[in-house]
């Protein structure tokens, strides 16, 4: 479980074969969402026929900007023929956002 203390935002990109794992940490909001989109775009460019997995297990908060970044990243990946998956959506604010926005079924999960 994520503590109620705010984690500083970071994004780490790990590549193994044709799979790229993007590990996001902290809060994804208007101030940080571009870094997530940039990481996904770079992953698509480096392995267009591969697979991207976005790991959200250490995300403590996400607003609509973060959700938009995920949706745009998914669309960019799929347009290039790259599989796009999300894993470890944390309980709390992030799951509530997905449900409230009605997008929980718009993603493939690992």
ZAPARO-219830 format. One record per residue (C-alpha): x, y, z; residue number from 1; residue in three letters. Coordinates in steps of 0.2 Angstrom, whole numbers. Layout:
// residues N
atom xx:X; yy:Y; zz:Z; nr:NUM; rest:ALA
...
***
This chain:
// residues 110
atom xx:0; yy:0; zz:0; nr:1; rest:UNK
atom xx:6; yy:18; zz:-4; nr:2; rest:UNK
atom xx:8; yy:29; zz:11; nr:3; rest:UNK
atom xx:-2; yy:45; zz:12; nr:4; rest:UNK
atom xx:15; yy:55; zz:11; nr:5; rest:UNK
atom xx:18; yy:61; zz:-7; nr:6; rest:UNK
atom xx:32; yy:52; zz:-16; nr:7; rest:UNK
atom xx:42; yy:63; zz:-28; nr:8; rest:UNK
atom xx:38; yy:59; zz:-46; nr:9; rest:UNK
atom xx:49; yy:48; zz:-56; nr:10; rest:UNK
atom xx:48; yy:37; zz:-71; nr:11; rest:UNK
atom xx:60; yy:23; zz:-75; nr:12; rest:UNK
atom xx:61; yy:13; zz:-91; nr:13; rest:UNK
atom xx:67; yy:-5; zz:-91; nr:14; rest:UNK
atom xx:70; yy:-14; zz:-107; nr:15; rest:UNK
atom xx:72; yy:-33; zz:-109; nr:16; rest:UNK
atom xx:71; yy:-40; zz:-127; nr:17; rest:UNK
atom xx:55; yy:-32; zz:-135; nr:18; rest:UNK
atom xx:47; yy:-28; zz:-119; nr:19; rest:UNK
atom xx:48; yy:-11; zz:-111; nr:20; rest:UNK
atom xx:42; yy:-8; zz:-93; nr:21; rest:UNK
atom xx:39; yy:9; zz:-88; nr:22; rest:UNK
atom xx:38; yy:11; zz:-69; nr:23; rest:UNK
atom xx:30; yy:27; zz:-63; nr:24; rest:UNK
atom xx:32; yy:33; zz:-45; nr:25; rest:UNK
atom xx:23; yy:47; zz:-35; nr:26; rest:UNK
atom xx:10; yy:58; zz:-42; nr:27; rest:UNK
atom xx:5; yy:59; zz:-60; nr:28; rest:UNK
atom xx:-3; yy:76; zz:-64; nr:29; rest:UNK
atom xx:-2; yy:91; zz:-75; nr:30; rest:UNK
atom xx:16; yy:94; zz:-69; nr:31; rest:UNK
atom xx:23; yy:77; zz:-73; nr:32; rest:UNK
atom xx:12; yy:68; zz:-86; nr:33; rest:UNK
atom xx:23; yy:74; zz:-100; nr:34; rest:UNK
atom xx:37; yy:63; zz:-93; nr:35; rest:UNK
atom xx:26; yy:48; zz:-94; nr:36; rest:UNK
atom xx:21; yy:52; zz:-112; nr:37; rest:UNK
atom xx:39; yy:55; zz:-117; nr:38; rest:UNK
atom xx:44; yy:38; zz:-109; nr:39; rest:UNK
atom xx:30; yy:29; zz:-119; nr:40; rest:UNK
atom xx:34; yy:38; zz:-135; nr:41; rest:UNK
atom xx:53; yy:33; zz:-134; nr:42; rest:UNK
atom xx:48; yy:15; zz:-130; nr:43; rest:UNK
atom xx:37; yy:14; zz:-146; nr:44; rest:UNK
atom xx:51; yy:22; zz:-156; nr:45; rest:UNK
atom xx:64; yy:10; zz:-150; nr:46; rest:UNK
atom xx:54; yy:-6; zz:-152; nr:47; rest:UNK
atom xx:38; yy:-3; zz:-162; nr:48; rest:UNK
atom xx:33; yy:-21; zz:-164; nr:49; rest:UNK
atom xx:36; yy:-24; zz:-145; nr:50; rest:UNK
atom xx:26; yy:-23; zz:-130; nr:51; rest:UNK
atom xx:25; yy:-9; zz:-117; nr:52; rest:UNK
atom xx:20; yy:-12; zz:-99; nr:53; rest:UNK
atom xx:16; yy:3; zz:-88; nr:54; rest:UNK
atom xx:18; yy:-1; zz:-70; nr:55; rest:UNK
atom xx:8; yy:10; zz:-58; nr:56; rest:UNK
atom xx:10; yy:1; zz:-42; nr:57; rest:UNK
atom xx:20; yy:15; zz:-34; nr:58; rest:UNK
atom xx:8; yy:29; zz:-40; nr:59; rest:UNK
atom xx:1; yy:38; zz:-26; nr:60; rest:UNK
atom xx:-11; yy:50; zz:-36; nr:61; rest:UNK
atom xx:-17; yy:53; zz:-53; nr:62; rest:UNK
atom xx:-27; yy:67; zz:-60; nr:63; rest:UNK
atom xx:-36; yy:68; zz:-77; nr:64; rest:UNK
atom xx:-19; yy:74; zz:-85; nr:65; rest:UNK
atom xx:-11; yy:58; zz:-80; nr:66; rest:UNK
atom xx:-26; yy:48; zz:-87; nr:67; rest:UNK
atom xx:-25; yy:58; zz:-103; nr:68; rest:UNK
atom xx:-6; yy:53; zz:-104; nr:69; rest:UNK
atom xx:-10; yy:35; zz:-102; nr:70; rest:UNK
atom xx:-24; yy:35; zz:-115; nr:71; rest:UNK
atom xx:-13; yy:45; zz:-128; nr:72; rest:UNK
atom xx:2; yy:33; zz:-125; nr:73; rest:UNK
atom xx:-10; yy:18; zz:-128; nr:74; rest:UNK
atom xx:-16; yy:26; zz:-144; nr:75; rest:UNK
atom xx:2; yy:30; zz:-150; nr:76; rest:UNK
atom xx:8; yy:12; zz:-146; nr:77; rest:UNK
atom xx:-7; yy:4; zz:-154; nr:78; rest:UNK
atom xx:-5; yy:15; zz:-170; nr:79; rest:UNK
atom xx:13; yy:8; zz:-171; nr:80; rest:UNK
atom xx:8; yy:-10; zz:-168; nr:81; rest:UNK
atom xx:15; yy:-10; zz:-151; nr:82; rest:UNK
atom xx:5; yy:-19; zz:-137; nr:83; rest:UNK
atom xx:1; yy:-8; zz:-122; nr:84; rest:UNK
atom xx:-3; yy:-15; zz:-105; nr:85; rest:UNK
atom xx:-5; yy:-8; zz:-88; nr:86; rest:UNK
atom xx:0; yy:-17; zz:-72; nr:87; rest:UNK
atom xx:-3; yy:-15; zz:-54; nr:88; rest:UNK
atom xx:-16; yy:-1; zz:-53; nr:89; rest:UNK
atom xx:-15; yy:4; zz:-35; nr:90; rest:UNK
atom xx:-31; yy:4; zz:-24; nr:91; rest:UNK
atom xx:-37; yy:21; zz:-19; nr:92; rest:UNK
atom xx:-36; yy:37; zz:-30; nr:93; rest:UNK
atom xx:-30; yy:29; zz:-46; nr:94; rest:UNK
atom xx:-43; yy:15; zz:-46; nr:95; rest:UNK
atom xx:-57; yy:28; zz:-41; nr:96; rest:UNK
atom xx:-51; yy:39; zz:-56; nr:97; rest:UNK
atom xx:-52; yy:25; zz:-68; nr:98; rest:UNK
atom xx:-69; yy:20; zz:-62; nr:99; rest:UNK
atom xx:-76; yy:38; zz:-61; nr:100; rest:UNK
atom xx:-70; yy:42; zz:-79; nr:101; rest:UNK
atom xx:-77; yy:25; zz:-85; nr:102; rest:UNK
atom xx:-61; yy:20; zz:-93; nr:103; rest:UNK
atom xx:-56; yy:5; zz:-83; nr:104; rest:UNK
atom xx:-61; yy:-7; zz:-98; nr:105; rest:UNK
atom xx:-52; yy:4; zz:-110; nr:106; rest:UNK
atom xx:-35; yy:-4; zz:-106; nr:107; rest:UNK
atom xx:-27; yy:-21; zz:-107; nr:108; rest:UNK
atom xx:-20; yy:-27; zz:-90; nr:109; rest:UNK
atom xx:-6; yy:-38; zz:-86; nr:110; rest:UNK
***
